[in-house]
Amino acid sequence: MRGKGLGLICRFVAALRERGVPMLTTQPVARLALDSGRVTGVVMGSGELIAARKGVLLATGGYGADPHMSWEFEQLPGFAHEGSGLIPQSLTGDGLVLGAEIGGVVHKVENSLRVMLSYTIPAEIPGGTATSVHAGIVELCSPHTLLVNRHGRRFADETFFQGIVPELRLFDPARHEYCNLPAYLIFDAQYLEKFSLANRPIGSVVPRTVARADRLSELAAMLRIDVGGLQQTVSRFNGFAASGVDQDFHRGEHQWKLASRPKQPGSGSLGTVEKPPFYGIELHPAGGSSAGLLTDMHAGVIHQRRRPIPGLYASGNAAAATEQGVGYQAGLSLAAAMTFSYLAVRHMLGQG
């Protein structure tokens, strides 16, 4: 059984199989085929032409597995860090390249919020599989956790990733460094008694590769976090947890997500970090793409001369998220892909 986005995609794959639609997963596309300025199909890496009577839809995802494109478009250290299993290695920006080389506009949404913090737990045995997780789903929204920078300071409401992302982009020109990257997830034994870590069952043994110590000062030294800064921050945070109000960032007071915890005295997402052992994990930015092919209301790709390219469409992370702009809510990548793929096919069929 599969749930969430994976479950949705599994159903789509099943529908394609039921209808006998071929899925050529091992045959890369070399370029788009053109005839008098209209896209008429795709030329495969083998040289074979697959003709398209109505149009071609680029739904190839983003570019998270390409370090060069990730840096050029995101400019966030560690966005496509080596070893992350969150990003399929096929996401190399193929759709953007195919569209751009025939004149399609690659559009970037500046200061996009389509970013989340993630972490990777190395395998415990040589040759094993590392575990990569988006921290914002459980870890940052549950009590007994906090988010700090290398100076040991909090910089946002941990439960509200739309508030976190702008802080990740802050750059200190004097120090020539990003102020809040890398970031660190700090938690204690209380968290492990109540909540899941890395999608494991509650109460599971923490992998040996996760840093831990009986004192915060020791943990800070292991992670190269400022010792005094972390101790002061945790002490202040614990005071907020005791009173139920985060006076610095108002953690848990945003009612933006449907999965918010039942209301408790104060904020249900606050909990002290005081029971050893203490744990820490380095976090890196990951998530959707800030750049994609510019499209119109029918998902048609826009040419540099600001007209649709006949026969070419784009959806999902291969298309610029102009319908969302800077803002973003969880789950919209697949929702946008479904919506604009549907609109693209409707438009193809209406073109005769």
C-alpha positions as CSV (number, residue, x, y, z in Angstrom):
1,M,0.0,0.0,0.0
2,R,1.2,3.5,-0.9
3,G,0.0,6.8,0.5
4,K,0.5,10.5,-0.1
5,G,2.0,11.7,-3.4
6,L,3.5,8.3,-4.1
7,G,0.1,6.7,-3.9
8,L,-1.4,9.2,-6.3
9,I,1.4,8.6,-8.9
10,C,1.0,4.8,-8.5
11,R,-2.6,5.1,-9.4
12,F,-1.7,7.2,-12.5
13,V,0.9,4.6,-13.6
14,A,-1.8,1.8,-13.1
15,A,-4.2,3.8,-15.3
16,L,-1.6,4.1,-18.1
17,R,-0.9,0.3,-17.9
18,E,-4.6,-0.4,-18.1
19,R,-4.8,1.6,-21.3
20,G,-1.7,0.1,-22.9
21,V,0.2,3.4,-22.9
22,P,4.0,2.7,-23.3
23,M,6.3,4.1,-20.7
24,L,9.9,4.2,-22.1
25,T,11.8,4.6,-18.9
26,T,15.3,3.8,-20.3
27,Q,15.2,5.8,-23.5
28,P,16.4,9.5,-23.1
29,V,15.1,12.2,-25.4
30,A,17.8,14.0,-27.3
31,R,15.8,16.9,-28.7
32,L,12.4,18.2,-29.8
33,A,11.4,17.7,-33.4
34,L,10.4,20.9,-35.3
35,D,8.6,21.5,-38.5
36,S,8.1,25.2,-39.6
37,G,8.4,26.3,-36.0
38,R,5.9,23.7,-34.6
39,V,6.9,20.9,-32.2
40,T,6.0,17.7,-34.0
41,G,7.5,15.1,-31.7
42,V,10.7,14.0,-29.9
43,V,14.0,12.6,-31.3
44,M,15.2,9.9,-29.0
45,G,18.9,9.3,-28.0
46,S,18.9,6.4,-30.4
47,G,17.9,8.7,-33.3
48,E,14.3,7.4,-33.5
49,L,11.6,9.9,-34.1
50,I,8.4,9.6,-32.0
51,A,5.9,11.8,-33.8
52,A,3.2,13.8,-31.9
53,R,0.0,14.6,-33.9
54,K,-1.3,17.0,-31.2
55,G,1.6,18.2,-29.1
56,V,4.4,17.3,-26.7
57,L,4.0,17.9,-22.9
58,L,7.2,18.3,-20.9
59,A,6.5,16.9,-17.4
60,T,10.1,16.0,-16.5
61,G,10.3,17.5,-13.0
62,G,12.9,19.9,-11.9
63,Y,16.7,20.0,-11.7
64,G,17.5,19.1,-8.1
65,A,20.0,16.4,-9.1
66,D,22.0,18.8,-11.2
67,P,24.4,20.7,-9.0
68,H,25.2,23.4,-11.6
69,M,21.5,24.3,-12.3
70,S,20.6,24.0,-8.6
71,W,23.3,26.6,-7.7
72,E,22.5,28.9,-10.6
73,F,18.8,29.0,-9.9
74,E,18.7,28.6,-6.1
75,Q,22.0,29.9,-4.8
76,L,21.6,28.1,-1.5
77,P,24.5,26.2,-0.2
78,G,23.8,22.4,0.0
79,F,20.6,22.6,-2.0
80,A,21.7,19.5,-4.0
81,H,24.2,18.2,-1.5
82,E,25.9,14.9,-2.3
83,G,24.3,11.8,-0.7
84,S,20.8,13.1,-0.5
85,G,18.2,10.5,-1.4
86,L,15.3,12.9,-1.5
87,I,15.9,13.9,-5.1
88,P,15.7,11.2,-7.9
89,Q,18.9,11.3,-9.9
90,S,16.9,11.6,-13.1
91,L,15.9,15.2,-12.2
92,T,18.6,16.9,-14.2
93,G,16.6,19.7,-15.8
94,D,16.0,17.9,-19.1
95,G,12.7,19.6,-19.7
96,L,14.2,23.1,-19.3
97,V,17.0,22.3,-21.6
98,L,14.7,20.9,-24.3
99,G,12.4,23.9,-24.2
100,A,15.1,26.5,-23.9
101,E,17.1,25.3,-26.9
102,I,14.2,26.0,-29.3
103,G,13.5,29.4,-27.8
104,G,11.4,28.7,-24.7
105,V,11.7,31.2,-21.8
106,V,13.3,29.9,-18.6
107,H,11.6,32.0,-15.8
108,K,12.7,32.2,-12.2
109,V,10.4,33.1,-9.4
110,E,12.6,35.3,-7.2
111,N,12.7,34.5,-3.4
112,S,10.5,31.5,-4.0
113,L,9.3,29.6,-0.9
114,R,9.4,26.3,-2.6
115,V,12.2,25.1,-0.3
116,M,12.2,22.8,2.8
117,L,14.9,21.7,5.1
118,S,16.0,18.1,4.9
119,Y,18.6,15.8,6.5
120,T,20.4,12.7,5.5
121,I,21.4,10.0,8.0
122,P,24.4,8.0,6.6
123,A,24.2,4.3,6.5
124,E,25.5,2.5,9.6
125,I,27.3,-0.2,7.5
126,P,29.5,0.2,4.5
127,G,27.5,0.0,1.3
128,G,24.2,0.5,3.1
129,T,21.5,2.9,2.1
130,A,21.4,6.4,3.6
131,T,18.1,7.8,4.8
132,S,16.9,11.2,3.6
133,V,13.9,13.0,5.1
134,H,12.2,16.3,4.9
135,A,12.4,17.7,8.4
136,G,9.4,20.0,8.2
137,I,6.9,17.2,8.1
138,V,7.3,15.9,11.6
139,E,10.6,16.8,13.3
140,L,10.2,20.6,13.1
141,C,6.5,20.6,13.9
142,S,6.7,18.5,17.0
143,P,7.6,19.4,20.6
144,H,11.0,18.9,22.1
145,T,12.9,20.2,19.0
146,L,14.4,23.4,17.9
147,L,16.2,24.8,14.9
148,V,19.5,26.8,15.2
149,N,22.3,28.2,13.1
150,R,26.0,27.7,13.5
151,H,26.0,30.4,16.2
152,G,23.5,28.3,18.2
153,R,20.7,30.9,17.6
154,R,17.1,30.3,16.5
155,F,16.0,32.3,13.5
156,A,12.4,31.4,12.8
157,D,9.2,29.6,13.9
158,E,10.2,26.0,13.2
159,T,6.7,24.9,12.4
160,F,6.2,27.5,9.6
161,F,8.5,26.8,6.7
162,Q,7.2,29.8,4.7
163,G,8.8,31.9,7.5
164,I,12.0,29.8,7.6
165,V,12.9,30.1,3.9
166,P,13.5,33.8,3.7
167,E,15.9,33.5,6.6
168,L,17.8,30.8,4.8
169,R,18.5,33.3,2.0
170,L,20.1,35.9,4.3
171,F,23.7,36.6,3.4
172,D,26.3,38.4,5.5
173,P,28.6,40.4,3.2
174,A,31.1,41.1,5.9
175,R,31.6,37.5,6.8
176,H,30.9,36.4,3.3
177,E,28.6,33.6,4.5
178,Y,25.0,32.6,4.7
179,C,23.8,33.5,8.2
180,N,21.6,30.5,8.8
181,L,23.1,27.8,6.6
182,P,23.9,25.1,7.6
183,A,21.1,24.8,10.1
184,Y,20.8,22.2,12.8
185,L,17.9,20.2,14.3
186,I,18.4,19.8,18.0
187,F,16.2,17.4,20.1
188,D,16.3,15.3,23.2
189,A,15.1,12.0,24.6
190,Q,11.6,13.3,25.2
191,Y,11.1,13.8,21.5
192,L,12.1,10.2,20.7
193,E,9.7,8.8,23.3
194,K,6.7,10.5,21.6
195,F,7.5,11.1,18.0
196,S,9.0,9.5,14.9
197,L,12.5,10.3,13.6
198,A,13.4,9.7,10.0
199,N,10.0,8.0,9.3
200,R,10.8,5.2,11.8
201,P,8.4,3.9,14.4
202,I,8.3,5.9,17.7
203,G,10.8,4.6,20.1
204,S,13.1,3.2,17.5
205,V,16.8,3.1,18.2
206,V,18.5,6.2,16.8
207,P,21.2,5.3,14.2
208,R,24.7,5.4,15.5
209,T,25.6,8.0,12.8
210,V,23.4,10.7,14.5
211,A,25.4,12.9,16.8
212,R,24.5,12.7,20.5
213,A,25.9,13.7,23.9
214,D,24.8,13.9,27.5
215,R,25.6,17.6,27.6
216,L,24.6,20.3,25.2
217,S,28.1,21.7,25.3
218,E,29.5,18.4,24.1
219,L,26.9,18.2,21.3
220,A,27.6,21.7,20.2
221,A,31.3,20.9,20.0
222,M,30.6,17.8,17.9
223,L,28.5,19.7,15.4
224,R,30.8,22.8,15.5
225,I,28.0,25.0,16.9
226,D,28.9,27.9,19.2
227,V,28.7,26.3,22.6
228,G,27.6,29.4,24.6
229,G,25.1,30.4,22.0
230,L,23.4,27.0,22.0
231,Q,23.2,26.7,25.8
232,Q,21.7,30.2,26.1
233,T,19.2,29.5,23.3
234,V,18.0,26.2,24.7
235,S,17.6,27.7,28.2
236,R,15.5,30.6,26.8
237,F,13.5,28.1,24.6
238,N,12.8,25.9,27.6
239,G,11.4,28.9,29.4
240,F,9.0,29.6,26.5
241,A,8.0,25.9,26.5
242,A,7.2,26.1,30.3
243,S,5.0,29.2,29.8
244,G,3.4,28.0,26.5
245,V,4.3,31.1,24.6
246,D,7.3,31.6,22.2
247,Q,8.0,35.2,22.7
248,D,10.7,35.3,20.0
249,F,9.0,33.6,17.0
250,H,5.5,32.7,18.2
251,R,6.1,29.0,17.3
252,G,2.9,27.1,16.7
253,E,0.6,30.1,16.7
254,H,0.1,30.1,12.9
255,Q,-3.1,28.3,11.9
256,W,-2.0,27.6,8.4
257,K,-1.9,23.9,8.3
258,L,-4.8,21.4,8.6
259,A,-2.6,19.0,10.5
260,S,-2.0,21.3,13.5
261,R,-2.1,19.6,16.8
262,P,-5.0,19.7,19.2
263,K,-5.0,22.9,21.2
264,Q,-3.2,22.6,24.5
265,P,-2.4,25.3,27.1
266,G,-0.2,27.6,25.1
267,S,1.2,26.0,21.9
268,G,1.0,22.3,21.3
269,S,4.3,22.4,19.3
270,L,6.4,23.7,22.2
271,G,8.2,21.3,24.5
272,T,11.4,21.6,26.6
273,V,14.7,20.2,25.3
274,E,16.2,19.1,28.6
275,K,16.3,15.3,28.9
276,P,19.6,13.7,27.9
277,P,20.9,12.4,25.7
278,F,20.7,15.4,23.4
279,Y,20.8,14.8,19.6
280,G,21.7,17.0,16.6
281,I,21.4,16.7,12.8
282,E,22.7,19.1,10.2
283,L,20.0,20.3,7.8
284,H,20.2,21.3,4.2
285,P,17.7,23.0,1.9
286,A,15.8,20.9,-0.6
287,G,12.5,21.0,-2.4
288,G,10.8,22.3,-5.5
289,S,12.4,24.4,-8.2
290,S,12.4,28.2,-8.4
291,A,12.9,28.2,-12.2
292,G,11.0,26.5,-15.0
293,L,9.7,27.1,-18.5
294,L,7.3,30.0,-18.7
295,T,3.8,28.9,-19.8
296,D,0.4,30.4,-20.5
297,M,-3.0,29.5,-19.1
298,H,-3.1,26.4,-21.3
299,A,0.3,25.3,-20.2
300,G,1.8,26.3,-23.5
301,V,5.5,27.1,-23.4
302,I,6.2,30.8,-24.2
303,H,8.9,31.7,-26.8
304,Q,11.5,34.4,-26.2
305,R,9.4,36.6,-28.5
306,R,6.5,36.2,-26.0
307,R,4.3,33.9,-28.0
308,P,3.3,30.3,-27.4
309,I,5.5,27.7,-29.2
310,P,3.0,25.7,-31.3
311,G,2.8,22.1,-30.1
312,L,4.8,22.5,-26.9
313,Y,3.5,22.4,-23.3
314,A,5.0,22.1,-19.8
315,S,3.6,21.2,-16.4
316,G,4.7,20.3,-12.9
317,N,8.2,21.4,-11.8
318,A,9.3,21.7,-15.4
319,A,7.1,24.8,-15.6
320,A,7.7,28.0,-13.8
321,A,5.2,28.2,-10.9
322,T,3.8,31.6,-11.9
323,E,0.3,30.5,-10.8
324,Q,1.7,30.4,-7.2
325,G,4.3,33.1,-7.4
326,V,6.5,33.5,-4.3
327,G,4.1,31.8,-2.0
328,Y,3.6,28.1,-1.7
329,Q,1.7,25.5,0.3
330,A,2.5,21.8,0.8
331,G,1.2,19.5,-1.9
332,L,1.0,21.9,-4.8
333,S,3.7,20.4,-7.0
334,L,1.5,17.4,-7.9
335,A,-1.7,19.5,-7.9
336,A,-0.2,21.9,-10.4
337,A,1.1,19.1,-12.5
338,M,-2.3,17.4,-12.6
339,T,-4.2,20.7,-13.4
340,F,-2.0,22.0,-16.1
341,S,-1.4,18.6,-17.8
342,Y,-5.2,18.4,-18.0
343,L,-5.4,21.9,-19.4
344,A,-2.6,21.2,-21.9
345,V,-4.4,18.1,-23.3
346,R,-7.7,20.0,-23.6
347,H,-5.9,22.7,-25.5
348,M,-4.2,20.1,-27.8
349,L,-7.5,18.5,-28.6
350,G,-9.1,21.8,-29.4
351,Q,-6.5,22.8,-31.9
352,G,-7.9,20.4,-34.5
